[in-house]
Amino acid sequence: MTTLELLTKEEIEKIYKEHMVIDFPADELKPLPMIYKAMDAGKYECYGLKDDGGICGYCFLVKLGKDYLGDYIATYPEIRNKGLGAELVHHMAEMLKNAHSLIVEVEDPEFAETEEDRILQTRRLNFYLRNGVIDTGVKARCFGVPFKILEIVTSHPHSKEELQDLYRRHYAAVLPKEMFEKNVEI
């Protein structure tokens, strides 16, 4: 039995230093102080997937009112392929069932630099699709990384224009203006 629980800053730092730096490419990882600043401003929430053995996964979310962006979502490598990723997505959808929107970005396999990257990115995309997350057809480039924008439908599916606006607003809320303008394209 797993639960999704709000993390303390100590738990966040441990996850960041021990897992996120491995789970995500350096060019996609926000500095920890930036995450804390967004948390303190009420624009960021960090949750841990917990089972009997402790934390086994996490989701870090950008929050704007009732709109959410899944910023970092992963399970620990040693327990992958055991259904916990699906449980994590299910818990997120359940926890945010009254949200206005919940969007997720995944690397677009069409732009993978190597065959190995393409296979991994395709696996990630297919994981979300198998778990009820919808490919919206919206694409973005954030810090040079091409993404597909997916949606976990909460209140209702959103139009492409609404999703593009949500994506922009999420990043504008947590990045300095100059950094946002230079690095976020949609």
Salt bridges, closest charged atoms under 4 A:
GLU5 OE1 - LYS50 NZ 3.43
GLU11 OE2 - LYS50 NZ 3.26
GLU13 OE2 - LYS17 NZ 2.56
GLU18 OE2 - LYS14 NZ 3.03
ASP23 OD1 - ARG80 NH2 3.22
ASP40 OD1 - LYS9 NZ 2.91
GLU45 OE2 - LYS63 NZ 3.46
ASP67 OD1 - HIS100 ND1 2.61
ASP67 OD2 - ARG169 NH2 3.48
ASP71 OD2 - LYS30 NZ 2.77
GLU94 OE2 - LYS97 NZ 2.83
GLU107 OE1 - ARG124 NH1 2.80
ASP108 OD2 - LYS139 NZ 3.10
GLU110 OE1 - LYS139 NZ 3.15
GLU115 OE2 - ARG118 NH2 2.28
ASP135 OD2 - LYS148 NZ 3.24
GLU151 OE2 - HIS158 ND1 2.47
ASP165 OD2 - ARG169 NE 3.11
GLU181 OE2 - LYS177 NZ 3.94
